[in-house]
Amino acid sequence: MFCLPDVLLQGGPRGLIWYVTRDPQGNVVANLSGTTAFLLLGVLTVVNVTCVGKDGRPPPPPHGQ
């Protein structure tokens, strides 16, 4: 069965390796550090948005009660 986490677990590392090593004349360390910083920024953005969405207020009661 096809599942999104499977795609991320298999395709993510392969894509990262391809992106970092695609230019043999380039600086692999600089490419890897830039990619890592970009991925961390994305993850932290998702976490912050999630935390703002879960601000601790209880949900409103359903209509009719």
Secondary structure, 3 states (H helix, E strand, C coil): CCCHHHHHHHHHHHHHHHHHHCCCCCCHHHHHHHHHHHHHHHHHHHHHHHHHHCCCCCCCCCCCC
